[in-house]
Amino acid sequence: MKVRVINYGCIITDILLPDRDGNVADINLGFDSIKGYEDGHPYFGAVVGRVANRIYGGKFELDGQEYSLNVNKPPNHLHGGVKGFDKVVWESSVADDKLVLKYTSPDGEEGYPGELTATVNYKLTDANQLVINYSARTTKPTPVNMTNHAYFNLGGQGSPDVKDHVLTIKADKYTPLNEHTIPTGEIADVEGTVYDVRTPTRLGDRMKDVNGGLGFDINFCVEQTGNLNSVAKLQHQPSGREIEVFTTEPGLQCYTGCNMKTMTGKGGATYRQFGAVCLETQHYPNSVNQENFPSTILRPGEEYQHLTVYQFSTQ
């Protein structure tokens, strides 16, 4: 197994994984050169922040003061804004068996308060685990919610779609959305809904019933123990490749690429709608405006910590 990362946006550019017969394929969507990433893309492989996912209206109130963020996905602020963490160059170094990437976000960047010093560590273990450890400190109270936005296709990047993938998410609840793709504030049971994927579910059989046939783009409420929990598994029976997701975070955004435009990726591969699955570990979307959601507020003297492990295997 091999993973490649660049320090522009902390982007994972390649994940090379054998199938059950030993044939190696790249299961991660991306580009062959830096130009593809600089020209605009749907966050392929990138670390997004300061706050991943959506903040309604690009506004929030904190300690009696209202803040306005850049609205880059009207009417919402999405994945850190116009120039989020995915579009900056991080300082990089190697410490023992880890790749260490650091970025200092200035006070007021994209509208966020406080100077935030963020660190992301990548480690690939001999057990084929990609370990991602996020941490951050701030000079003023500010929301923080980082994640990685890798696009997985276990058949190999450029395979037509992910309808032959089988998904399991260990979540009894999810956060329903309003017409602006913002959580309503309700934490609802998956029981009896199209979002019940607690048992292995073939995506092609379920996506046609979700969101008018557009598939998944929803936050699941996974176990909130604060420990590293197994929360999801993605399987591809034709190749035998699997990913199991472990995280300390309370949420998991599952996105099946409904908004992907047709484009050319690595090796001339054509990417299309439904060409990948994203499994983004996170706090719930718009948490900063929902008092009943787990808090995303980081204060001076505290440290933001988020650990996610993608366990790769072949069955």
PECOR-V440070 format. One record per residue. RES is the residue in three letters. PSI is psi as a letter, one per 40 degrees, with the letter a starting at -180 (NA if undefined). Layout:
BEGIN
res=RES psi=PSI
res=RES psi=PSI
END
This chain:
BEGIN
res=MET psi=i
res=LYS psi=h
res=VAL psi=h
res=ARG psi=i
res=VAL psi=i
res=ILE psi=i
res=ASN psi=e
res=TYR psi=h
res=GLY psi=e
res=CYS psi=f
res=ILE psi=h
res=ILE psi=h
res=THR psi=d
res=ASP psi=h
res=ILE psi=h
res=LEU psi=h
res=LEU psi=h
res=PRO psi=i
res=ASP psi=a
res=ARG psi=e
res=ASP psi=e
res=GLY psi=e
res=ASN psi=h
res=VAL psi=h
res=ALA psi=i
res=ASP psi=h
res=ILE psi=e
res=ASN psi=h
res=LEU psi=i
res=GLY psi=a
res=PHE psi=i
res=ASP psi=d
res=SER psi=i
res=ILE psi=d
res=LYS psi=d
res=GLY psi=d
res=TYR psi=d
res=GLU psi=d
res=ASP psi=e
res=GLY psi=h
res=HIS psi=i
res=PRO psi=f
res=TYR psi=f
res=PHE psi=h
res=GLY psi=e
res=ALA psi=i
res=VAL psi=h
res=VAL psi=i
res=GLY psi=i
res=ARG psi=d
res=VAL psi=h
res=ALA psi=i
res=ASN psi=a
res=ARG psi=i
res=ILE psi=h
res=TYR psi=h
res=GLY psi=e
res=GLY psi=f
res=LYS psi=i
res=PHE psi=i
res=GLU psi=h
res=LEU psi=h
res=ASP psi=f
res=GLY psi=e
res=GLN psi=h
res=GLU psi=h
res=TYR psi=i
res=SER psi=h
res=LEU psi=i
res=ASN psi=h
res=VAL psi=g
res=ASN psi=e
res=LYS psi=g
res=PRO psi=h
res=PRO psi=f
res=ASN psi=i
res=HIS psi=h
res=LEU psi=h
res=HIS psi=f
res=GLY psi=e
res=GLY psi=a
res=VAL psi=d
res=LYS psi=g
res=GLY psi=a
res=PHE psi=d
res=ASP psi=e
res=LYS psi=e
res=VAL psi=i
res=VAL psi=h
res=TRP psi=i
res=GLU psi=h
res=SER psi=i
res=SER psi=i
res=VAL psi=h
res=ALA psi=h
res=ASP psi=b
res=ASP psi=f
res=LYS psi=i
res=LEU psi=h
res=VAL psi=h
res=LEU psi=h
res=LYS psi=i
res=TYR psi=h
res=THR psi=h
res=SER psi=h
res=PRO psi=i
res=ASP psi=h
res=GLY psi=e
res=GLU psi=h
res=GLU psi=e
res=GLY psi=e
res=TYR psi=i
res=PRO psi=i
res=GLY psi=i
res=GLU psi=h
res=LEU psi=h
res=THR psi=h
res=ALA psi=i
res=THR psi=h
res=VAL psi=h
res=ASN psi=h
res=TYR psi=h
res=LYS psi=h
res=LEU psi=h
res=THR psi=i
res=ASP psi=e
res=ALA psi=e
res=ASN psi=f
res=GLN psi=h
res=LEU psi=h
res=VAL psi=h
res=ILE psi=h
res=ASN psi=h
res=TYR psi=i
res=SER psi=i
res=ALA psi=i
res=ARG psi=i
res=THR psi=i
res=THR psi=e
res=LYS psi=i
res=PRO psi=h
res=THR psi=i
res=PRO psi=i
res=VAL psi=h
res=ASN psi=g
res=MET psi=i
res=THR psi=i
res=ASN psi=h
res=HIS psi=f
res=ALA psi=i
res=TYR psi=h
res=PHE psi=h
res=ASN psi=h
res=LEU psi=e
res=GLY psi=e
res=GLY psi=h
res=GLN psi=h
res=GLY psi=e
res=SER psi=i
res=PRO psi=d
res=ASP psi=a
res=VAL psi=f
res=LYS psi=e
res=ASP psi=e
res=HIS psi=i
res=VAL psi=h
res=LEU psi=h
res=THR psi=h
res=ILE psi=h
res=LYS psi=g
res=ALA psi=h
res=ASP psi=e
res=LYS psi=i
res=TYR psi=i
res=THR psi=h
res=PRO psi=i
res=LEU psi=i
res=ASN psi=a
res=GLU psi=e
res=HIS psi=e
res=THR psi=f
res=ILE psi=h
res=PRO psi=h
res=THR psi=e
res=GLY psi=e
res=GLU psi=i
res=ILE psi=h
res=ALA psi=i
res=ASP psi=h
res=VAL psi=e
res=GLU psi=h
res=GLY psi=e
res=THR psi=i
res=VAL psi=e
res=TYR psi=e
res=ASP psi=g
res=VAL psi=f
res=ARG psi=e
res=THR psi=i
res=PRO psi=h
res=THR psi=h
res=ARG psi=h
res=LEU psi=d
res=GLY psi=d
res=ASP psi=d
res=ARG psi=d
res=MET psi=d
res=LYS psi=d
res=ASP psi=e
res=VAL psi=h
res=ASN psi=f
res=GLY psi=f
res=GLY psi=e
res=LEU psi=e
res=GLY psi=a
res=PHE psi=h
res=ASP psi=g
res=ILE psi=i
res=ASN psi=h
res=PHE psi=i
res=CYS psi=h
res=VAL psi=i
res=GLU psi=h
res=GLN psi=f
res=THR psi=e
res=GLY psi=e
res=ASN psi=i
res=LEU psi=h
res=ASN psi=i
res=SER psi=h
res=VAL psi=e
res=ALA psi=i
res=LYS psi=h
res=LEU psi=h
res=GLN psi=i
res=HIS psi=g
res=GLN psi=d
res=PRO psi=d
res=SER psi=d
res=GLY psi=e
res=ARG psi=i
res=GLU psi=i
res=ILE psi=h
res=GLU psi=h
res=VAL psi=h
res=PHE psi=i
res=THR psi=i
res=THR psi=e
res=GLU psi=i
res=PRO psi=e
res=GLY psi=i
res=LEU psi=h
res=GLN psi=h
res=CYS psi=h
res=TYR psi=h
res=THR psi=f
res=GLY psi=f
res=CYS psi=d
res=ASN psi=e
res=MET psi=h
res=LYS psi=i
res=THR psi=h
res=MET psi=i
res=THR psi=h
res=GLY psi=a
res=LYS psi=h
res=GLY psi=f
res=GLY psi=e
res=ALA psi=i
res=THR psi=h
res=TYR psi=h
res=ARG psi=i
res=GLN psi=h
res=PHE psi=f
res=GLY psi=e
res=ALA psi=i
res=VAL psi=h
res=CYS psi=h
res=LEU psi=g
res=GLU psi=h
res=THR psi=h
res=GLN psi=i
res=HIS psi=i
res=TYR psi=i
res=PRO psi=i
res=ASN psi=f
res=SER psi=d
res=VAL psi=e
res=ASN psi=e
res=GLN psi=h
res=GLU psi=d
res=ASN psi=e
res=PHE psi=i
res=PRO psi=h
res=SER psi=i
res=THR psi=e
res=ILE psi=h
res=LEU psi=h
res=ARG psi=i
res=PRO psi=h
res=GLY psi=e
res=GLU psi=i
res=GLU psi=h
res=TYR psi=h
res=GLN psi=h
res=HIS psi=h
res=LEU psi=h
res=THR psi=h
res=VAL psi=h
res=TYR psi=h
res=GLN psi=h
res=PHE psi=i
res=SER psi=i
res=THR psi=h
res=GLN psi=NA
END
